[in-house]
Amino acid sequence: MNICGIITEYNPFHNGHIYHIQQARKLTNCNCLIAVMSGNFVQRGEPAIIDKWERTKACLSHGVDLVIELPYVFATQSADHFAKGAVQTLQLAGVNNIVFGSECNDIQLLKKLSQSSSTYINKSQSYAKNFADSTSNLSSNDILGISYIKALENSSITPYTIKRTNSYHGLNYHDNISSASAIRHAVKENKNTSHTTVMASSLTNTFAFENYYSYLQTLLMTMDSSTLKEILLIDEGIEQLLKKNASLHYNLHDFLNACTSKRYTKSRIQRCLIQILTQTKKEEILHLSPLQHIRILGFNTTGRNYLSTLKTNNNLIIASRFNQIPDGYREIELRATKAYAYPLSLSKRKEEIAKEWQSFVYLP
């Protein structure tokens, strides 16, 4: 069978994602299209604007056959770790091809750049800044695409690109295809986004990162440095920077501005905050078993039929229910869901956490 994979966040799902799905099918002529999708927290270090179950329903309604959750431990790390986890997940799902968006749309150039050295050039700058400087100022999706290609080494999966024409971080939401960043910004400003996302009526500011800051500030001001250093991604003395600025700044915007520098990007700081919010420790990550499961968020009839073919692989754990996720991974996912639900009322928080035990979304 010809199985195509796409790596997604759908934060939120919009018209550009519909185009991606259509083009992935056209390029590969696949029998089944599988999306590996970040859960309730995303790679740039933020809570998703709407939960993973609603995003699953949206993409299944627009051409995806099977949705698999990217484990939290990969979804909330740097581009290379994110790409590695996503590619491993799609390999477990048996894909032959991967299609991703690219500003340059030149797969040979991206392959060449993926083979270049990734050593630091300037130790006072972040890895992301050094890498951007060394790749001729490539745009965000191209840099992420290079991470995908690096993760695909020694695999039999073929990568394809489609042309991305709008800016990844652009805030123009007036076009039919707008970036997810633009849509989130428009929602924050209470603007109409129905022309650019099918999720418009469901989008609110409930899960805006600002709504978590008072809790994060309290954690940072009350946790000692030695405890903070046990948290995933807290390295190089960054805990002192976080603690200092938490005591000085009483809104997220000012806190992030104070912490951001050439050494620490805004996304790096936000990813650290997410790990603190979910209390994810380095030690538990070190003791996780190798990835051998796929957590099913949803499927249609085509996806269900394809899943039945994967069941012949005795080394693969198909977790269609929450309690089937392997130990370690399961505990982390549950904490992430509980943290994500923080801004909700007590009754709504209970409902959001309870969703974790639902089996999956099925759209015939």
C-alpha positions as CSV (number, residue, x, y, z in Angstrom):
1,M,0.0,0.0,0.0
2,N,1.0,3.6,-0.6
3,I,0.8,5.4,2.8
4,C,1.5,9.1,3.1
5,G,2.3,10.9,6.4
6,I,2.1,14.5,7.3
7,I,3.5,16.2,10.4
8,T,1.0,18.7,11.9
9,E,0.0,20.8,14.8
10,Y,-3.3,22.4,13.4
11,N,-3.1,25.2,15.9
12,P,-5.8,25.8,14.6
13,F,-6.8,23.8,11.6
14,H,-7.2,26.2,8.6
15,N,-7.5,26.5,4.9
16,G,-3.8,26.2,4.3
17,H,-4.0,22.8,6.0
18,I,-6.8,21.7,3.7
19,Y,-4.5,22.7,0.8
20,H,-1.7,20.7,2.3
21,I,-3.9,17.6,2.6
22,Q,-5.1,17.9,-1.0
23,Q,-1.6,18.4,-2.3
24,A,-0.2,15.5,-0.3
25,R,-2.8,13.2,-1.8
26,K,-2.2,14.5,-5.3
27,L,1.6,14.2,-5.0
28,T,1.7,10.7,-3.6
29,N,-1.6,9.2,-4.9
30,C,-1.8,7.5,-1.4
31,N,-4.2,4.9,-0.3
32,C,-4.2,6.3,3.2
33,L,-3.2,9.7,4.6
34,I,-1.9,9.7,8.2
35,A,-1.3,12.9,10.3
36,V,0.9,12.8,13.3
37,M,-0.3,15.7,15.4
38,S,0.9,17.5,18.5
39,G,-1.4,17.1,21.5
40,N,-2.5,20.0,23.8
41,F,0.9,21.7,23.8
42,V,2.8,22.7,20.7
43,Q,6.4,22.9,19.6
44,R,6.8,26.7,19.9
45,G,6.1,26.2,23.6
46,E,2.4,27.2,23.9
47,P,-0.9,25.6,24.9
48,A,-2.9,24.8,21.7
49,I,-5.7,27.3,21.0
50,I,-8.2,24.4,21.0
51,D,-7.9,20.9,22.3
52,K,-6.5,17.9,20.3
53,W,-9.9,16.2,20.0
54,E,-11.5,19.2,18.2
55,R,-8.5,19.5,15.9
56,T,-8.8,15.7,15.2
57,K,-12.4,16.1,14.1
58,A,-11.6,19.0,11.8
59,C,-8.8,17.3,9.9
60,L,-10.7,14.0,9.6
61,S,-13.6,16.0,8.1
62,H,-11.2,17.4,5.4
63,G,-9.3,14.5,4.0
64,V,-7.1,12.9,6.7
65,D,-7.7,9.2,7.3
66,L,-5.9,8.5,10.5
67,V,-4.7,10.9,13.3
68,I,-1.9,9.8,15.7
69,E,-0.8,11.9,18.6
70,L,2.9,13.0,18.7
71,P,4.0,12.2,22.3
72,Y,4.3,15.2,24.5
73,V,8.0,14.6,25.1
74,F,8.7,15.3,21.4
75,A,5.9,17.8,20.7
76,T,7.4,20.3,23.2
77,Q,11.1,20.2,22.3
78,S,13.3,21.8,19.7
79,A,12.9,21.3,16.0
80,D,15.3,18.3,15.7
81,H,13.7,16.5,18.7
82,F,10.2,17.3,17.3
83,A,11.1,16.0,13.9
84,K,12.8,12.9,15.2
85,G,9.7,11.9,17.3
86,A,7.3,12.7,14.4
87,V,9.3,10.7,11.9
88,Q,9.7,7.7,14.3
89,T,5.9,7.8,14.9
90,L,5.2,7.8,11.2
91,Q,7.7,5.0,10.6
92,L,5.9,2.9,13.2
93,A,2.7,3.6,11.3
94,G,4.2,2.3,8.1
95,V,4.3,5.3,5.9
96,N,6.1,5.4,2.6
97,N,6.1,9.2,1.9
98,I,6.1,12.4,3.9
99,V,4.9,15.7,2.5
100,F,5.7,19.0,4.2
101,G,5.4,22.7,3.4
102,S,8.5,24.6,2.3
103,E,9.1,28.2,1.4
104,C,11.9,27.4,-1.1
105,N,10.2,24.2,-2.3
106,D,13.5,22.7,-3.3
107,I,14.0,19.3,-1.8
108,Q,17.5,18.8,-3.2
109,L,18.6,22.1,-1.5
110,L,17.1,21.0,1.8
111,K,18.8,17.6,1.5
112,K,22.2,19.3,0.9
113,L,21.7,21.7,3.8
114,S,20.7,18.8,6.1
115,Q,24.2,17.3,5.6
116,S,26.0,20.5,6.6
117,S,27.6,20.8,10.0
118,S,25.3,21.7,12.9
119,T,28.0,22.9,15.3
120,Y,27.8,26.2,17.1
121,I,29.4,29.2,15.4
122,N,28.8,31.7,18.2
123,K,28.3,30.4,21.6
124,S,26.6,33.6,22.8
125,Q,23.8,32.9,20.4
126,S,21.1,30.2,20.4
127,Y,21.4,27.1,18.2
128,A,18.4,28.3,16.2
129,K,20.1,31.7,15.6
130,N,23.3,30.1,14.5
131,F,21.5,27.6,12.3
132,A,19.5,30.4,10.6
133,D,22.7,32.4,10.0
134,S,24.4,29.4,8.5
135,T,21.5,28.5,6.1
136,S,21.2,31.7,4.2
137,N,18.3,33.0,6.3
138,L,15.9,30.2,5.3
139,S,12.4,30.6,6.5
140,S,10.8,28.6,9.4
141,N,9.3,25.7,7.4
142,D,12.5,25.2,5.4
143,I,14.5,24.9,8.7
144,L,11.9,22.5,10.1
145,G,12.0,20.6,6.8
146,I,15.8,20.2,7.2
147,S,15.1,18.6,10.6
148,Y,12.6,16.2,9.0
149,I,15.2,15.2,6.3
150,K,17.9,14.6,9.0
151,A,15.4,12.4,10.9
152,L,14.7,10.5,7.7
153,E,18.3,9.3,7.3
154,N,18.6,5.5,7.0
155,S,14.8,5.2,6.4
156,S,12.9,4.2,3.3
157,I,10.5,7.1,3.5
158,T,10.6,9.5,0.6
159,P,10.2,13.3,1.4
160,Y,8.2,15.7,-0.8
161,T,7.6,19.4,-0.4
162,I,4.8,21.7,-1.4
163,K,5.2,25.4,-1.9
164,R,4.3,27.6,1.1
165,T,3.5,31.1,0.0
166,N,2.4,32.9,3.2
167,S,4.6,33.9,6.1
168,Y,4.8,31.4,9.0
169,H,4.6,34.2,11.5
170,G,2.8,36.8,9.4
171,L,-0.2,38.4,11.1
172,N,-2.3,39.1,8.0
173,Y,-5.5,37.2,8.6
174,H,-7.6,38.7,5.7
175,D,-6.6,36.2,3.0
176,N,-8.4,33.0,2.4
177,I,-5.2,31.2,3.5
178,S,-3.6,32.8,6.6
179,S,-1.0,31.5,9.0
180,A,-2.0,29.9,12.2
181,S,-0.2,32.7,14.0
182,A,-2.4,35.3,12.2
183,I,-5.5,33.4,13.1
184,R,-4.5,33.1,16.8
185,H,-3.8,36.9,16.8
186,A,-7.1,37.7,15.2
187,V,-8.9,35.6,17.8
188,K,-7.1,37.4,20.5
189,E,-8.4,40.7,19.0
190,N,-11.9,39.2,18.6
191,K,-11.8,39.4,14.8
192,N,-13.8,37.3,12.4
193,T,-11.8,34.4,11.0
194,S,-14.5,32.3,9.3
195,H,-13.1,33.0,5.9
196,T,-9.8,31.3,6.7
197,T,-10.5,28.5,9.2
198,V,-13.4,26.1,9.5
199,M,-12.8,26.2,13.3
200,A,-13.7,29.9,13.6
201,S,-16.8,29.4,15.7
202,S,-15.0,27.3,18.2
203,L,-12.0,29.4,18.8
204,T,-11.6,31.4,22.0
205,N,-8.9,32.9,24.2
206,T,-9.5,30.3,26.9
207,F,-6.2,28.6,26.4
208,A,-4.1,31.7,25.8
209,F,-0.7,31.3,27.4
210,E,-1.3,34.5,29.4
211,N,-4.0,32.6,31.4
212,Y,-1.3,30.3,32.8
213,Y,1.2,32.9,33.8
214,S,0.0,33.6,37.4
215,Y,0.4,29.9,38.2
216,L,3.8,29.7,36.4
217,Q,5.0,32.8,38.2
218,T,4.0,31.3,41.6
219,L,5.9,28.1,40.7
220,L,9.0,30.0,39.7
221,M,9.0,32.2,42.8
222,T,8.5,29.2,45.2
223,M,10.6,26.4,43.7
224,D,14.3,26.4,44.6
225,S,16.9,26.4,41.9
226,S,18.0,22.8,42.6
227,T,14.4,21.6,42.1
228,L,14.0,23.6,38.9
229,K,17.2,22.1,37.5
230,E,15.6,18.7,37.6
231,I,13.0,19.9,35.0
232,L,13.4,19.0,31.4
233,L,15.2,21.7,29.3
234,I,16.3,23.7,32.4
235,D,20.0,23.9,31.7
236,E,22.9,26.4,31.6
237,G,21.7,28.4,34.5
238,I,18.5,29.4,32.8
239,E,16.6,28.7,36.1
240,Q,18.2,31.8,37.6
241,L,17.0,34.0,34.7
242,L,13.5,32.6,35.0
243,K,13.3,33.1,38.8
244,K,14.7,36.6,38.6
245,N,12.2,37.8,36.0
246,A,9.2,36.0,37.6
247,S,9.8,38.2,40.6
248,L,10.0,41.3,38.5
249,H,7.2,41.0,35.9
250,Y,3.6,40.4,36.5
251,N,2.4,39.6,32.9
252,L,3.7,37.1,30.4
253,H,4.6,39.6,27.7
254,D,7.0,41.5,29.9
255,F,8.4,38.3,31.4
256,L,9.2,36.8,28.0
257,N,10.7,40.1,26.7
258,A,13.0,40.2,29.8
259,C,14.1,36.6,29.3
260,T,14.6,36.6,25.5
261,S,18.1,37.2,24.1
262,K,20.5,36.0,21.4
263,R,21.2,33.0,23.7
264,Y,17.7,32.2,24.7
265,T,15.0,32.6,22.0
266,K,11.3,33.3,23.0
267,S,10.4,29.7,21.9
268,R,13.1,28.2,24.1
269,I,11.9,30.2,27.1
270,Q,8.3,29.1,26.4
271,R,9.2,25.5,26.0
272,C,11.0,25.7,29.4
273,L,7.8,27.2,30.9
274,I,5.7,24.3,29.5
275,Q,8.0,21.7,31.1
276,I,7.7,23.6,34.4
277,L,3.9,23.8,34.1
278,T,3.7,20.0,33.5
279,Q,6.4,19.1,36.0
280,T,8.3,17.0,33.4
281,K,11.6,15.9,34.8
282,K,14.8,15.0,33.0
283,E,15.1,11.7,35.0
284,E,11.7,10.4,33.9
285,I,12.5,11.1,30.2
286,L,15.8,9.2,30.5
287,H,13.9,6.2,31.8
288,L,11.2,6.1,29.0
289,S,11.2,3.0,26.9
290,P,12.0,3.3,23.2
291,L,9.1,4.5,21.2
292,Q,7.1,1.5,20.2
293,H,3.5,2.7,20.3
294,I,1.1,4.9,18.3
295,R,-1.6,6.6,20.2
296,I,-4.8,6.8,18.1
297,L,-6.7,10.1,18.2
298,G,-9.2,9.4,15.4
299,F,-9.8,7.8,12.0
300,N,-12.4,7.3,9.3
301,T,-13.3,4.0,7.6
302,T,-10.1,4.1,5.5
303,G,-8.0,4.7,8.5
304,R,-9.7,2.0,10.5
305,N,-9.2,-0.5,7.7
306,Y,-5.5,0.4,7.5
307,L,-5.1,0.0,11.3
308,S,-6.3,-3.5,11.0
309,T,-3.3,-4.3,8.7
310,L,-0.9,-2.9,11.3
311,K,-2.1,-5.3,14.0
312,T,-0.1,-8.0,12.4
313,N,3.1,-6.3,13.7
314,N,3.6,-7.8,17.1
315,N,6.2,-5.3,18.0
316,L,3.8,-2.3,17.6
317,I,1.5,-1.2,20.4
318,I,-1.6,0.4,18.9
319,A,-3.0,2.5,21.8
320,S,-6.6,3.2,20.8
321,R,-7.4,3.7,24.5
322,F,-5.5,5.8,27.0
323,N,-4.7,2.9,29.4
324,Q,-2.9,1.2,26.4
325,I,-0.2,3.9,26.2
326,P,3.0,2.5,27.8
327,D,3.9,3.4,31.4
328,G,5.9,6.6,31.6
329,Y,4.5,8.1,28.4
330,R,1.0,7.7,29.9
331,E,1.8,9.5,33.1
332,I,3.3,12.4,31.3
333,E,0.4,12.8,28.9
334,L,-2.1,12.8,31.8
335,R,-0.1,15.5,33.6
336,A,0.0,17.5,30.4
337,T,-3.8,17.3,30.0
338,K,-4.3,18.3,33.6
339,A,-2.0,21.3,33.2
340,Y,-3.7,22.3,29.9
341,A,-7.1,22.3,31.6
342,Y,-5.9,24.8,34.3
343,P,-7.7,28.0,32.9
344,L,-11.1,26.2,32.9
345,S,-13.8,26.3,35.6
346,L,-13.7,23.3,37.9
347,S,-16.5,21.5,36.1
348,K,-15.1,22.2,32.7
349,R,-11.6,21.2,33.9
350,K,-13.0,17.8,35.0
351,E,-14.6,17.3,31.5
352,E,-11.4,18.2,29.7
353,I,-9.4,15.8,31.7
354,A,-12.0,13.1,31.3
355,K,-11.6,13.3,27.5
356,E,-8.2,11.7,27.8
357,W,-10.0,8.4,28.6
358,Q,-12.3,8.5,25.5
359,S,-11.4,5.9,23.0
360,F,-11.0,7.9,19.7
361,V,-12.8,10.1,17.2
362,Y,-14.5,8.1,14.5
363,L,-15.9,9.9,11.4
364,P,-17.2,7.4,8.8
